Amino acid sequence: MMQTLNSKAWQNVFSCVPNWIEKAEFTRTGEIVVQINQHSIIPFFTFIRDHSALQMKVLIDVTAVDFPTREKRFEVVYNLLSTQYNTRLRVKVQIDEISTIPSIEKIYSTAGWFEREVWDLMGIFFSNHSDLRRILTDYGFEGHPLRKDFPLSGYIEVRFDESEKRVISEPVEMTQDFRYFEFANPWRSSGNLSN
């Protein structure tokens, strides 16, 4: 039978490293969410992997969320699993647009692919990563498509030209001008005031 950690046990363990943790939350659904500062990433992840009461040996994924109105625009989210205690942990790190975040690839080998995906789609740079390059978009792609300020239509259009028998990249041309909508009445654009 597997052991599980309750919130009191988590609080005892996290009291060992109070300077690394900015906020810890224990939800009603049993999730443990911890927010740490970006300068304590390497020691914190080493601690939760190696501590005998935690044993967070499996990094499930790394992702990021974009909050353009915040001073620290991005929130990098790490989801971990302890198979020893059948427990999950979510770790969040807030970071601004120009700062770098240390790679945890040396602690969790699976982080390599996840960090490449976050770099490609969100533009968050992971320092000391062994192979940080695009993974889902083309090498010549400009921008990061999961940022909220990235246009839905993109910047370039890629199509196969039958007459030239090759793939052509060209700037996006919209057949219709972008319209701003009045949200009080979404069926009528603000530029067209007629009924």
C-alpha positions in Angstrom: 0.0 0.0 0.0 1.3 3.4 -1.0 1.7 6.2 1.5 0.4 9.7 0.7 1.5 13.0 2.2 -1.1 15.2 3.9 -0.9 19.0 4.0 0.7 19.0 7.4 3.6 16.8 6.1 4.0 19.1 3.1 4.1 22.2 5.4 6.8 20.5 7.6 8.9 19.7 4.5 8.5 23.1 3.0 9.4 24.8 6.3 13.0 23.5 5.6 13.3 25.8 2.7 11.2 29.0 3.5 13.4 31.4 1.4 12.8 29.5 -1.8 9.0 29.4 -1.6 7.0 32.5 -2.2 3.6 30.9 -1.8 2.2 27.4 -1.1 -1.4 26.4 -1.6 -3.2 23.2 -0.6 -6.5 23.0 -2.6 -9.6 21.2 -1.6 -9.1 18.7 -4.4 -5.8 17.7 -2.8 -3.5 19.5 -5.2 -0.3 21.1 -3.9 0.7 24.3 -5.7 3.9 26.0 -4.9 5.2 29.3 -6.3 9.0 29.8 -6.1 11.3 32.6 -7.2 13.3 32.2 -10.4 16.7 32.3 -8.5 15.9 29.2 -6.4 14.9 26.9 -9.3 18.0 24.6 -9.3 18.2 24.1 -5.5 14.4 23.7 -5.1 14.1 21.0 -7.8 17.1 19.2 -6.5 15.6 19.3 -3.0 12.2 18.0 -4.0 13.7 15.2 -6.1 16.1 14.0 -3.5 14.3 14.6 -0.2 13.2 11.3 1.3 9.8 12.7 2.3 9.0 13.9 -1.2 10.7 11.8 -3.9 9.4 13.9 -6.8 11.3 11.7 -9.3 9.0 12.2 -12.4 8.7 15.5 -14.3 5.4 15.1 -16.1 5.5 18.4 -18.1 6.6 22.0 -18.3 4.4 24.6 -19.8 3.8 28.4 -19.6 0.9 30.8 -19.3 0.9 34.3 -20.7 -0.5 37.2 -18.7 0.3 40.3 -20.8 -1.0 42.8 -18.2 1.3 41.6 -15.4 4.7 43.0 -14.7 6.0 39.5 -14.7 4.2 38.4 -17.8 4.9 34.7 -17.9 4.2 31.9 -15.4 6.2 28.8 -16.1 4.4 25.7 -14.6 6.1 22.4 -13.8 4.0 19.3 -13.0 5.7 16.6 -11.0 4.8 13.2 -9.6 6.1 11.1 -6.8 5.5 7.4 -7.5 6.7 6.5 -4.0 4.0 8.6 -2.3 1.4 8.8 -5.2 1.5 12.5 -4.9 1.5 15.3 -7.5 3.1 18.8 -7.2 2.6 21.8 -9.3 5.5 24.4 -9.2 5.0 27.9 -10.6 7.6 30.5 -11.4 6.8 34.0 -12.5 9.2 35.7 -15.0 9.2 38.8 -17.0 9.7 39.0 -20.8 13.4 39.7 -20.9 14.7 37.5 -18.0 16.1 34.0 -18.4 15.1 31.0 -16.4 17.6 28.2 -15.5 17.1 24.9 -17.2 16.4 21.9 -15.0 17.5 19.5 -17.8 20.4 18.2 -15.6 18.0 17.4 -12.8 15.2 15.9 -14.9 16.3 14.7 -18.3 12.7 14.9 -19.7 12.8 18.7 -19.2 14.9 19.1 -22.4 12.0 18.6 -24.8 9.5 20.5 -22.6 11.8 23.5 -22.3 12.4 23.6 -26.1 8.6 23.6 -26.6 8.1 26.5 -24.1 11.0 28.4 -25.8 9.5 27.8 -29.3 5.9 28.7 -28.5 6.3 31.3 -25.7 9.8 32.7 -26.2 11.0 32.0 -22.6 14.7 31.5 -22.7 16.2 28.7 -20.5 19.8 29.3 -19.7 22.3 26.4 -19.7 20.0 24.3 -21.9 22.0 21.9 -24.1 20.0 22.3 -27.3 17.6 25.2 -27.1 16.1 25.5 -30.6 12.7 25.4 -32.2 10.8 22.2 -32.0 7.3 22.8 -33.3 7.7 25.7 -35.7 9.9 26.1 -38.7 13.5 27.4 -38.2 12.7 30.6 -40.1 9.6 31.3 -38.1 9.4 34.7 -36.5 7.7 35.3 -33.2 6.2 32.9 -30.6 2.6 31.8 -31.5 1.2 31.1 -28.0 1.8 34.6 -26.8 -1.4 36.5 -26.4 -0.1 39.4 -28.5 0.7 37.1 -31.5 -1.8 37.8 -34.3 -4.2 34.9 -35.1 -3.4 35.1 -38.7 0.4 35.1 -38.2 2.9 37.1 -40.1 3.7 35.0 -43.1 1.7 32.6 -45.2 3.3 29.3 -46.4 1.7 27.7 -49.5 2.6 25.3 -52.3 2.7 27.1 -55.7 1.7 24.6 -58.4 3.2 26.6 -61.2 6.7 26.8 -59.5 6.4 23.4 -57.9 7.8 24.6 -54.6 6.7 26.0 -51.2 6.5 29.8 -51.1 6.6 32.0 -48.0 5.0 35.4 -48.3 3.5 38.1 -46.1 -0.1 37.5 -45.0 -2.7 39.3 -47.0 -6.1 39.7 -45.5 -9.1 39.9 -47.9 -11.0 41.8 -45.2 -9.8 44.6 -43.0 -9.5 43.8 -39.3 -12.7 45.0 -37.5 -13.1 46.0 -33.9 -16.4 44.8 -32.4 -18.6 46.6 -29.9 -19.0 44.0 -27.2 -22.4 45.4 -26.0 -23.8 44.4 -29.4 -21.5 41.9 -31.1 -23.6 41.6 -34.2 -22.8 45.2 -35.2 -19.2 46.4 -35.7 -18.3 49.8 -34.2 -17.3 51.1 -37.6 -20.8 50.4 -39.0 -23.4 52.3 -37.0 -26.3 51.6 -39.3 -29.1 49.2 -38.1 
